[in-house]
């Protein structure tokens, strides 16, 4: 469980990520210059603003009538002119901590990231001295901690300074380095042409948030002193750097400059607390906290080529079957990144987790909620990191408030709505600023429904009725309420009209259009949202009248349609795709992440999904490849699933945006769209879990998509819906045994356990491990 390298990082995509959910650090590990790129999860541009458009409902209902008449061009024009507003704000870099050791020739260089302990290390020799650096970001002590040492007394000397791309000042006071800055009031997306993309307002009511980083230098031997805006360390035996960071973000509804959190006091308190604890104890507390989460799951797929630096292993990705441990590393790296970017009390992981070096990051490093944010959390439950799911579920409380206003203003509906993008301020209105063609991505009123599925899935895995009643039920009810109020009559059925299929377009009378009557994804998300709300209401015995409304609406939703090529139709009618190999496979939502289509229960629709994937082709962006791992796993096609998994290991050079035939990874194993987008890391992690274990409320399927290249090994500690822990042992492509453990706080239950064509009823008592054995194909 180690990423290791024989040379220093020469680009951000080669640096190694550390994080505690709030503080992010990219460690470059240069011999002469150590650069640590810093982030803080709440450091965004902007401040609370209302971007709803008064009168947008008139445009919506006119667009609805036009779409029902088949006038899609006119309908789309009304959507774009009357409904698409301001873009999101941007997630920002805090700055860099730079440690200058001077130019020196080094040998025996090795740097690494240990996933078992979440610790970055580097060592090298200069002359007759060996130098060591060890770094981690502690969750219990809310600090980045760096220890620099050598095996020769008095060998550690360097200067330290801060830098930032934001407006900032630096002060050096004895052994303390201070970075104090302010974020811009506006940071325009990188894809929007602007003469003035970064705006700092002077009006206090429009100013952005403040931020601070404090770094203390605690040396053994030698001396530490301030010199200008730098800290100097001379002839020390070793030194410990404790770095803390805070912003004035005070929640999504508070102006961060005039009504911000006391960021200076909070940062100083963090540092004072960290200074009370010695390095060994800081290290121990960090490892104990992190390891409790990471070691919940163990995956072994065979020995690998760990003697090689990671870039050399990745260079041979086409023969990755000879390095099965690389796939276990990829799985556990996804879990590592989720622990490091999403912990209770933090913001949700964004498009880049919590790691970003750009002032105008690709797609603003925002919450893209038409697939990408959701994919970030696909592994949370099955990979036994349910507590890492909490930031997303908490964020839904923000969207419930902002989205309720958007639902009223845009659709005259109750409940709450969200669209294509959001940010730390809870933007819920559609983006696009009236641009022609922007409806393709901006008009997506289904995101709240999709996100509400995460709240219900969290319940299905934990079976916590108190959570269901107090947190999930209000989300589910209000997401469903929006759809109940918004569905339109359509030839005897109820549909959301008009609608899009995310970011895809069709050709009609020579035009490229995105708005049609409705889409398959819309029907799938609405059916799932209403069904989840109905199940929750039945479990809690809530609101009989509301249940009746749900039942009636569900019964009138349209069926899915199969096209002339045998594919699942993407829109409510057969339309020519502008991009037949488009990256999104939105119409396959009911196959995955939904659970409505299965090879066993709906074989014709499953076959249509397979045909759709064949027509889409085998190349795409990183996150699209990750989605297909999961889709083929649901189709029980182990080899196709594996083929996409393997492609996520192919090295990608360059960071320019590429939408076609491009997915893979960077030297630090970050997923490449390209550019870097973390969703594919999480999607791959979820996909590997899906190949090994699939579950519904009362059914568990073992090894549904085990590929030949990964046919021997074991996984311990996965989670199944129903509150069940699962461990699986397999050899030469066949199940040897499985162990099931029902949560000790749950009542006894019966589940159906499936392997290949065999099944058995498992009677589970809480807190008791049940072992099931298999010989060849006999269960």
C-alpha positions in Angstrom: 0.0 0.0 0.0 2.6 2.5 -1.1 3.2 4.9 -4.0 6.9 5.4 -4.4 9.2 7.3 -6.8 12.9 7.6 -7.5 12.8 11.3 -8.2 11.2 14.5 -7.0 7.9 15.8 -8.5 8.4 18.2 -11.4 4.7 19.1 -11.7 1.7 19.3 -9.5 0.4 16.1 -11.0 3.5 14.3 -9.7 3.2 15.6 -6.1 1.6 13.5 -3.5 -1.6 14.4 -1.7 -2.2 14.6 2.0 -5.4 15.7 3.7 -7.6 15.6 6.8 -10.8 16.5 5.0 -10.2 20.2 5.6 -6.5 20.9 5.0 -5.0 19.6 1.8 -1.3 19.5 1.0 0.5 18.4 -2.2 4.1 17.4 -1.3 6.6 17.9 -4.1 9.7 16.5 -2.2 12.4 18.4 -4.0 15.9 17.9 -2.7 16.9 21.6 -3.0 13.4 23.1 -2.8 10.5 21.6 -0.9 7.2 22.9 -2.2 4.0 22.1 -0.3 0.9 23.3 -2.1 -1.8 24.1 0.4 -5.6 24.1 0.3 -8.4 24.7 2.8 -11.7 23.1 2.0 -13.8 26.2 2.7 -11.6 28.7 0.7 -13.9 29.7 -2.2 -14.5 32.9 -4.0 -17.6 34.9 -3.5 -20.2 35.4 -0.8 -23.9 34.5 -0.4 -26.0 35.8 -3.3 -29.4 35.2 -4.8 -29.1 34.2 -8.4 -32.7 33.2 -8.9 -34.4 34.9 -11.9 -37.8 36.5 -11.1 -40.3 35.5 -13.8 -38.3 32.4 -14.9 -41.4 30.3 -14.3 -43.1 32.1 -17.3 -40.2 31.0 -19.5 -40.4 27.5 -18.1 -44.1 27.0 -18.7 -43.9 28.4 -22.2 -41.0 26.2 -23.0 -43.0 23.3 -21.6 -45.9 23.9 -24.0 -43.5 24.3 -27.0 -41.8 21.0 -26.1 -45.1 19.2 -25.9 -45.8 20.5 -29.4 -42.5 19.1 -30.6 -41.0 22.6 -31.1 -37.7 21.8 -29.4 -35.7 24.6 -31.0 -38.1 27.3 -29.7 -38.4 25.6 -26.3 -34.6 25.5 -25.9 -34.3 29.2 -26.9 -36.8 30.1 -24.1 -35.0 28.1 -21.5 -31.7 29.7 -22.4 -33.0 33.2 -22.6 -35.2 33.1 -19.5 -33.9 30.6 -17.1 -30.1 30.3 -17.2 -28.3 32.5 -14.7 -25.0 33.1 -13.0 -22.2 30.5 -12.8 -20.9 29.1 -9.6 -18.0 30.5 -7.6 -14.6 28.8 -7.6 -12.6 26.6 -5.2 -9.3 28.4 -4.6 -5.6 27.5 -3.7 -4.5 28.9 -0.3 -0.8 29.1 -1.2 2.5 27.4 -1.0 5.0 26.7 1.8 8.5 26.8 0.3 11.5 25.4 2.0 14.8 26.3 0.3 17.7 24.1 1.2 20.0 25.4 -1.5 21.3 23.6 -4.6 22.9 20.3 -3.7 23.7 17.1 -5.5 21.7 14.2 -4.0 21.8 10.5 -4.4 19.8 7.4 -3.3 16.6 9.4 -3.6 13.3 7.9 -2.6 9.9 9.5 -1.9 6.7 7.7 -1.0 3.1 7.9 0.2 2.1 5.1 2.6 -1.6 4.5 2.4 -1.7 2.4 5.6 -0.6 5.5 7.6 -1.3 8.5 5.3 2.3 9.6 5.7 4.5 11.1 3.0 8.3 10.4 3.2 11.4 11.4 1.3 15.0 10.4 1.9 18.2 11.1 0.0 22.0 11.4 0.6 24.1 14.5 0.2 27.7 13.8 0.8 28.0 11.6 3.9 24.6 12.7 5.4 21.2 11.1 4.8 18.3 13.5 5.0 14.7 12.6 5.9 11.3 14.4 5.7 8.1 13.0 7.0 4.7 14.7 6.5 1.1 14.1 7.5 -2.1 16.1 8.0 -3.8 15.2 11.3 -7.5 15.1 11.7 -7.6 15.0 15.5 -5.1 17.9 15.8 -6.1 19.8 12.7 -2.5 20.5 11.5 -0.1 19.7 8.8 3.0 18.3 10.5 6.4 18.0 8.9 9.5 16.5 10.5 12.9 17.2 8.8 16.0 15.4 10.1 19.4 14.0 9.2 21.7 11.2 10.5 24.4 13.8 11.0 24.1 16.4 13.8 23.7 20.0 12.8 22.9 19.2 9.1 19.5 20.7 8.8 19.6 24.3 7.4 17.0 26.1 5.2 14.9 29.2 4.7 11.0 29.1 4.7 8.5 31.4 3.1 4.9 31.6 2.0 3.5 32.4 -1.4 -0.1 32.7 -2.7 -2.0 33.5 -5.9 -4.5 35.4 -3.8 -4.1 38.8 -2.2 -2.0 38.3 0.9 0.6 39.5 3.3 3.3 37.6 5.1 5.0 38.2 8.4 7.8 36.4 10.1 7.9 36.6 14.0 10.7 34.7 15.7 9.8 31.0 14.8 6.4 31.8 13.4 5.5 32.4 9.7 2.2 34.1 9.1 0.1 34.2 5.8 -3.0 36.4 6.0 -5.1 36.9 2.9 -8.4 37.5 1.3 -10.3 35.6 -1.5 -11.8 37.4 -4.5 -15.4 38.4 -4.6 -15.7 36.7 -7.9 -13.7 34.2 -9.9 -15.1 33.6 -13.3 -15.0 30.0 -14.7 -12.0 29.3 -16.9 -14.3 28.5 -19.9 -15.9 32.0 -19.8 -14.0 34.7 -21.7 -13.5 37.7 -19.5 -11.3 40.8 -19.4 -11.5 40.9 -15.6 -12.1 37.3 -14.4 -10.8 37.8 -10.8 -12.6 40.6 -9.0 -11.9 42.0 -5.6 -14.7 44.3 -4.5 -14.1 47.2 -2.1 -17.6 47.3 -0.7 -17.4 45.3 2.6 -20.8 43.7 1.8 -19.3 42.2 -1.3 -15.9 41.2 -0.1 -14.7 37.6 -0.1 -13.6 35.5 2.8 -10.4 36.0 4.8 -7.9 33.2 5.4 -4.8 32.5 7.4 -2.0 30.0 7.6 0.4 29.8 10.5 3.6 27.7 10.5 5.7 27.2 13.6 9.3 26.0 13.4 10.4 23.9 16.4 14.1 22.9 16.1 16.3 20.5 18.1 19.7 22.0 18.1 20.9 24.9 15.9 18.8 28.1 15.8 15.7 29.6 14.3 15.2 33.2 13.5 13.0 35.6 11.4 14.6 37.4 8.5 12.4 39.8 6.5 9.3 37.7 5.4 11.1 34.4 5.9 12.1 32.0 8.7 15.7 30.8 8.7 16.8 27.5 10.3 20.5 27.0 10.8 22.5 23.9 11.7 19.6 22.1 13.5 19.7 18.3 14.2 16.0 18.1 13.3 12.9 20.4 13.1 9.2 19.9 13.4 6.9 22.3 11.4 3.3 22.6 12.5 1.1 24.3 10.1 -2.6 25.3 10.7 -5.0 27.1 8.4 -8.5 28.6 8.7 -10.9 30.8 6.8 -13.7 33.2 7.8 -16.3 31.0 6.2 -19.2 31.0 8.6 -21.8 29.0 6.8 -23.4 29.4 3.4 -25.7 32.2 4.5 -23.3 34.5 6.3 -21.3 37.2 4.6 -17.7 35.9 5.2 -16.1 39.4 5.5 -18.6 41.3 7.6 -20.1 38.3 9.5 -17.3 35.8 9.1 -15.9 33.3 11.6 -13.0 34.5 13.7 -10.4 32.9 11.4 -7.4 34.4 13.1 -8.4 33.2 16.6 -9.4 29.8 15.3 -6.1 29.4 13.5 -4.1 30.5 16.5 -6.0 28.1 18.8 -5.3 25.2 16.4 -1.6 26.0 16.5 -1.5 26.5 20.3 -3.1 23.1 20.8 -0.8 21.4 18.3 2.3 22.9 20.0 1.2 21.3 23.3 1.8 17.8 21.8 5.2 16.4 20.9 5.9 15.0 17.5 5.7 11.3 18.4 2.3 11.8 20.0 1.0 13.9 17.1 2.2 11.1 14.8 0.6 8.4 16.9 -2.8 10.2 17.2 -2.9 10.8 13.5 -2.1 7.1 12.6 -4.6 5.7 15.2 -7.4 8.0 13.9 -6.7 7.4 10.2 -6.0 3.7 10.5 -9.3 3.0 12.2 -11.0 4.0 9.0 -8.5 2.8 6.4 -8.1 -0.7 7.8 -11.8 -1.5 7.8 -11.3 -3.0 4.4 -8.4 -5.2 3.2 -8.1 -6.3 -0.5 -5.6 -8.8 -1.7 -5.4 -9.7 -5.4 -2.0 -11.2 -5.6 1.6 -10.1 -5.6 2.7 -7.2 -7.7 5.7 -5.4 -8.9 6.2 -3.2 -5.9 10.0 -3.2 -6.4 9.4 -0.7 -9.3 8.6 3.0 -8.9 5.0 3.7 -9.7 5.6 5.4 -13.0 7.3 2.3 -14.3 4.4 0.1 -13.2 1.9 2.4 -14.9 4.0 2.5 -18.1 3.2 -1.2 -18.5 -0.5 -0.8 -18.0 -1.4 -2.9 -21.0 0.1 -5.9 -19.2 -1.4 -4.9 -15.8 -2.6 -8.5 -15.4 1.0 -9.3 -14.4 0.7 -6.7 -11.6 -2.6 -7.5 -9.8 -1.5 -5.7 -6.7 -1.7 -2.4 -8.8 -5.5 -2.8 -8.8 -5.7 -3.3 -5.1 -3.5 -0.2 -4.8 -6.0 1.8 -7.0 -8.9 0.6 -4.9 -7.3 1.6 -1.6 -6.0 4.8 -3.1 -9.7 5.8 -3.8 -10.5 5.0 -0.1 -7.4 7.0 1.0 -8.5 10.0 -1.0 -12.0 9.9 0.3 -10.8 9.8 3.9 -8.4 12.6 3.1 -10.9 14.9 1.4 -14.2 14.2 3.2 -14.5 13.9 7.0 -17.4 14.7 9.3 -17.7 18.5 9.7 -15.9 19.3 6.4 -17.3 20.4 3.0 -18.0 17.7 0.5 -15.3 16.6 -1.9 -15.4 18.8 -5.0 -14.2 18.0 -8.6 -10.7 17.9 -7.3 -11.4 16.6 -3.8 -9.7 19.3 -1.8 -6.5 19.7 -3.9 -6.3 22.5 -6.4 -3.4 24.7 -7.6 -5.4 27.0 -10.0 -6.9 30.4 -9.5 -9.4 29.5 -12.2 -9.6 25.7 -11.9 -11.1 23.6 -14.6 -14.9 23.9 -14.2 -14.2 26.0 -11.1 -13.4 22.8 -9.1 -17.0 23.1 -8.1 -19.8 20.6 -7.2 -20.9 19.3 -10.6 -24.0 17.5 -9.6 -25.1 15.9 -12.9 -22.7 13.0 -12.2 -19.4 14.0 -10.8 -20.1 14.9 -7.2 -22.3 11.9 -6.9 -19.5 9.6 -8.3 -17.2 11.0 -5.6 -19.4 9.2 -3.0 -20.2 6.0 -4.9 -17.7 4.0 -2.8 -18.6 5.6 0.6 -21.0 2.9 1.8 -19.8 -0.3 0.1 -16.1 0.5 0.8 -17.0 0.9 4.5 -16.5 4.7 4.8 -20.0 5.7 5.7 -18.8 8.5 7.9 -17.1 10.1 4.9 -20.5 10.3 3.3 -21.7 12.8 5.9 -20.3 16.0 4.3 -22.4 15.4 1.2 -25.5 14.5 3.3 -25.0 17.7 5.4 -24.6 19.8 2.2 -28.1 18.6 1.2 -29.4 20.7 4.1 -28.0 23.8 2.4 -29.6 22.8 -0.9 -32.9 22.2 0.8 -33.0 25.9 1.7 -31.6 27.5 -1.4 -33.3 24.9 -3.6 -36.8 25.6 -2.1 -36.6 29.2 -3.4 -35.4 28.0 -6.8 -38.3 25.5 -7.0 -40.8 28.3 -6.3 -39.3 30.9 -8.6 -38.4 28.7 -11.6 -41.2 26.1 -11.5 -43.9 27.3 -9.0 -43.3 24.0 -7.2 -42.9 22.9 -3.6 -40.0 20.9 -2.3 -36.5 21.7 -3.5 -34.5 21.6 -6.8 -30.9 21.8 -7.8 -29.4 21.8 -11.3 -26.0 21.2 -12.9 -23.6 23.0 -10.6 -23.4 24.1 -7.0 -20.7 25.7 -4.7 -20.0 26.3 -1.1 -22.8 28.9 -1.1 -25.4 26.3 -2.1 -26.2 27.6 -5.6 -29.3 25.8 -6.8 -30.4 27.8 -9.9 -29.5 26.8 -13.4 -26.2 28.2 -14.8 -25.4 29.4 -18.3 -26.0 33.2 -18.3 -28.3 33.0 -21.3 -25.6 31.7 -23.6 -26.8 29.9 -26.8 -26.3 26.2 -26.4 -25.9 26.4 -22.6 -29.1 24.5 -21.9 -27.1 21.4 -22.9 -25.5 21.5 -19.4 -27.2 24.2 -17.4 -30.8 23.0 -17.6 -30.8 19.9 -15.4 -33.5 20.1 -12.7 -32.9 16.6 -11.5 -29.9 16.9 -9.3 -31.8 17.2 -6.0 -33.6 13.9 -6.8 -30.3 12.2 -7.6 -28.6 13.5 -4.5 -31.5 12.4 -2.3 -30.8 8.8 -3.3 -27.5 9.2 -1.4 -29.5 10.0 1.8 -31.7 6.9 1.3 -28.7 4.6 0.5 -27.0 5.8 3.6 -30.0 4.5 5.5 -30.1 1.2 3.6 -26.5 0.4 4.6 -26.8 1.5 8.2 -30.5 0.7 8.9 -30.6 3.6 11.3 -34.3 4.6 11.7 -33.4 7.6 13.8 -31.3 8.9 10.9 -34.0 8.1 8.4 -36.6 10.0 10.4 -34.6 13.1 11.4 -32.4 13.6 8.4 -33.2 11.5 5.3 -37.0 11.7 5.4 -37.2 15.5 5.0 -34.7 15.4 2.1 -36.6 12.5 0.4 -40.0 14.0 1.0 -39.0 17.5 -0.4 -37.1 16.1 -3.4 -40.2 14.0 -4.2 -42.5 16.9 -3.6 -40.8 19.0 -6.3 -41.3 16.3 -8.9 -45.0 15.7 -7.8 -45.6 19.4 -8.3 -43.7 19.6 -11.6 -44.8 16.6 -13.6 -46.8 17.3 -16.7 -49.5 15.3 -18.4 -48.1 13.7 -21.5 -50.3 11.4 -23.5 -51.6 9.5 -20.5 -48.3 9.5 -18.6 -46.6 11.9 -16.3 -43.2 13.4 -17.4 -40.9 16.2 -16.6 -41.3 18.5 -19.6 -39.0 19.9 -21.1 -35.8 18.2 -20.1 -32.3 17.3 -21.2 -29.9 14.4 -21.0 -26.8 15.8 -19.3 -24.5 17.6 -21.7 -25.6 15.5 -24.7 -27.3 16.8 -27.9 -29.4 15.5 -30.8 -29.7 16.5 -34.3 -33.1 17.8 -35.6 -33.7 19.5 -39.0 -30.0 20.4 -39.2 -29.8 21.9 -35.7 -27.9 20.6 -32.7 -30.3 20.7 -29.8 -30.4 19.5 -26.1 -34.0 20.3 -25.0 -36.6 17.7 -25.8 -39.9 16.6 -24.3 -38.2 14.4 -21.7 -35.3 12.0 -21.2 -34.7 8.5 -19.9 -32.6 9.8 -17.1 -35.3 12.1 -16.0 -37.8 9.3 -15.8 -35.3 7.1 -14.0 -34.4 9.6 -11.4 -38.0 10.6 -10.8 -39.1 7.0 -10.4 -36.3 6.3 -8.0 -36.9 9.5 -6.0 -40.6 8.8 -5.6 -40.0 5.2 -4.8 -37.4 6.0 -2.2 -39.7 8.5 -0.6 -42.5 5.9 -0.6 -40.4 3.2 1.0 -39.2 5.7 3.7 -42.7 6.8 4.4 -43.9 3.2 4.8 -41.0 2.3 7.1 -41.7 5.4 9.3 -45.5 5.1 8.8 -45.6 8.7 7.7 -48.3 10.7 5.9 -50.8 8.4 4.3 -52.1 11.1 1.8 -48.6 11.7 0.6 -48.0 8.0 0.1 -51.1 7.9 -2.0 -49.8 10.7 -4.2 -46.5 8.9 -4.6 -48.2 5.6 -5.6 -50.4 7.3 -8.1 -47.6 9.2 -9.7 -45.2 6.2 -9.9 -47.9 4.2 -11.7 -48.2 6.8 -14.4 -44.5 7.3 -15.2 -43.5 6.2 -18.7 -41.8 3.0 -19.5 -38.3 2.8 -21.0 -38.1 2.5 -24.7 -35.8 0.4 -27.0 -34.6 1.9 -30.3 -34.2 0.5 -33.7 -30.6 -0.5 -33.1 -31.6 -2.4 -29.9 -30.3 0.4 -27.7 -32.0 2.0 -24.7 -33.3 5.3 -26.0 -31.8 8.4 -24.4 -34.7 10.6 -25.0 -38.5 9.9 -25.1 -38.2 9.4 -28.8 -35.5 8.1 -31.2 -33.3 11.1 -32.1 -30.0 11.2 -33.9 -27.1 11.8 -31.5 -24.7 14.6 -32.4 -21.9 12.6 -30.6 -22.5 8.8 -30.8 -19.5 8.2 -28.5 -20.5 10.9 -26.0 -18.9 10.6 -22.5 -22.2 10.6 -20.6 -24.2 7.5 -20.4 -27.0 9.2 -18.5 -29.8 7.0 -19.8 -28.2 4.0 -18.2 -28.9 5.5 -14.8 -31.5 2.8 -13.9 -28.7 0.1 -14.4 -26.2 2.0 -12.3 -26.1 3.8 -10.0 -29.8 2.9 -9.9 -30.9 -0.7 -9.3 -34.0 -0.8 -11.5 -32.6 -2.7 -14.4 -30.8 -6.0 -13.8 -29.9 -9.0 -16.1 -32.1 -11.3 -14.0 -35.2 -9.2 -13.5 -35.3 -7.1 -16.7 -33.2 -9.0 -19.2 -34.5 -7.1 -22.3 -33.7 -3.8 -20.8 -30.3 -5.1 -19.6 -29.6 -6.2 -23.2 -30.6 -2.8 -24.4 -28.1 -1.2 -22.0 -25.4 -3.5 -23.2 -26.1 -2.5 -26.8 -26.0 1.2 -25.8 -22.5 0.7 -24.3 -21.4 -1.1 -27.5 -22.5 1.8 -29.6 -20.9 4.4 -27.3 -17.5 2.7 -27.8 -14.6 1.8 -25.5 -12.9 5.2 -25.1 -13.8 8.3 -23.2 -12.8 10.6 -20.3 -11.5 9.2 -17.1 -14.7 9.5 -15.1 -16.8 8.1 -18.0 -14.5 5.0 -18.1 -15.1 4.7 -14.3 -18.8 4.7 -14.8 -18.5 1.9 -17.4 -16.6 -0.2 -15.0 -19.7 -0.1 -12.8 -22.2 -0.5 -15.6 -20.5 -3.6 -17.0 -20.2 -5.0 -13.4 -23.9 -4.7 -13.1 -24.3 -6.5 -16.4 -22.1 -9.3 -14.9 -19.6 -8.8 -17.7 -16.3 -9.2 -15.8 -13.9 -8.9 -18.7 -15.5 -5.7 -20.2 -15.6 -4.2 -16.7 -11.9 -5.1 -16.3 -11.0 -3.6 -19.6 -12.2 -0.1 -18.5 -10.5 -0.6 -15.1 -7.2 -1.2 -16.8 -7.5 1.9 -19.0 -7.7 4.1 -15.9 -4.1 3.0 -15.2 -2.7 4.3 -18.5 -0.4 7.3 -18.1 -1.6 10.6 -19.4 0.7 13.5 -20.2 -0.4 17.1 -20.2 -3.2 18.8 -18.4 -5.2 20.4 -21.2 -8.9 19.6 -21.5 -9.6 16.5 -23.7 -13.1 15.1 -24.1 -12.3 12.1 -26.3 -10.2 8.9 -26.1 -8.2 10.4 -23.2 -8.9 8.9 -19.8 -6.2 7.5 -17.6 -4.1 8.7 -14.7 -1.2 11.0 -13.8 2.1 9.8 -12.1 0.6 10.4 -8.6 -2.3 8.1 -9.6 -4.7 11.1 -9.7 -7.4 10.4 -12.3 -7.2 12.2 -15.6 -10.2 13.5 -17.5 -7.9 15.1 -18.5 -7.3 17.4 -16.8 -7.2 16.1 -13.2 -10.6 15.3 -11.9 -10.9 13.1 -8.8 -14.3 11.5 -9.6 -12.7 8.7 -11.6 -10.5 7.7 -8.6 -13.7 7.2 -6.6 -15.6 5.6 -9.5 -12.8 3.1 -10.0 -12.9 2.3 -6.2 -16.6 1.8 -6.4 -16.3 -0.3 -9.5 -13.8 -2.8 -8.0 -16.2 -3.2 -5.0 -19.1 -3.7 -7.5 -17.1 -6.4 -9.3 -16.8 -8.3 -6.0 -20.1 -7.6 -4.2 -23.5 -6.3 -5.1 -26.5 -5.9 -2.8 -30.1 -4.9 -2.5 -32.1 -4.5 0.6 -32.5 -8.3 1.0 -30.2 -9.9 -1.5 -26.4 -10.2 -1.7 -24.5 -11.3 -4.8 -21.0 -12.6 -4.4 -18.3 -12.1 -7.1 -20.8 -11.0 -9.8 -18.0 -9.8 -12.1 -14.7 -11.4 -11.2 -12.2 -11.0 -14.1 -9.7 -13.7 -15.0 -6.8 -11.4 -14.4 -7.9 -11.0 -10.7 -9.1 -14.4 -10.0 -7.4 -15.2 -6.7 -7.4 -13.3 -3.5 -9.7 -12.0 -0.8 -11.5 -8.9 0.4 -12.4 -8.3 4.0 -14.8 -5.7 5.4 -17.0 -4.6 2.5 -20.5 -3.5 3.3 -23.8 -4.7 1.9 -27.2 -3.0 2.1 -29.1 -4.2 5.1 -26.4 -3.5 7.7 -24.2 -6.4 6.8 -20.4 -6.7 6.6 -19.0 -9.1 4.0 -15.7 -10.8 3.5 -15.0 -12.9 0.4 -12.3 -15.4 -0.4 -11.8 -16.7 -3.9 -9.3 -18.9 -5.8 -8.8 -19.6 -9.5 -12.0 -17.7 -10.4 -14.2 -19.5 -7.9 -15.6 -18.6 -4.5 -14.0 -20.5 -1.7 -15.9 -18.9 1.2 -17.7 -15.8 2.4 -18.3 -14.4 5.9 -21.4 -12.2 6.8 -21.8 -10.1 9.9 -25.0 -8.4 10.7 -24.6 -5.1 12.7 -24.9 -5.9 16.4 -27.6 -3.2 16.9 -30.0 -4.7 14.4 -32.7 -7.4 14.7 -32.2 -10.8 13.2 -32.9 -11.0 9.5 -33.0 -13.3 6.5 -31.2 -12.4 3.3 -30.8 -14.2 -0.1 -27.2 -15.0 -0.8 -26.3 -15.5 -4.5 -23.3 -16.9 -6.3 -23.3 -17.7 -10.0 -26.6 -19.6 -10.5 -26.8 -20.8 -6.9 -28.6 -19.2 -4.0 -29.2 -19.8 -0.3 -31.3 -18.2 2.4 -29.1 -16.9 5.1 -30.6 -16.5 8.6 -28.5 -13.9 10.3 -28.4 -13.1 14.0 -26.7 -9.8 15.0 -23.1 -9.8 16.0 -22.4 -13.3 14.8 -20.1 -14.1 11.9 -21.6 -16.6 9.5 -19.3 -18.5 7.1 -20.5 -19.9 3.8 -18.3 -22.3 1.8 -18.3 -23.3 -1.8 -16.7 -26.1 -3.8 -16.3 -25.2 -7.5 -19.6 -23.9 -8.7 -21.6 -25.7 -5.9 -22.7 -23.2 -3.3 
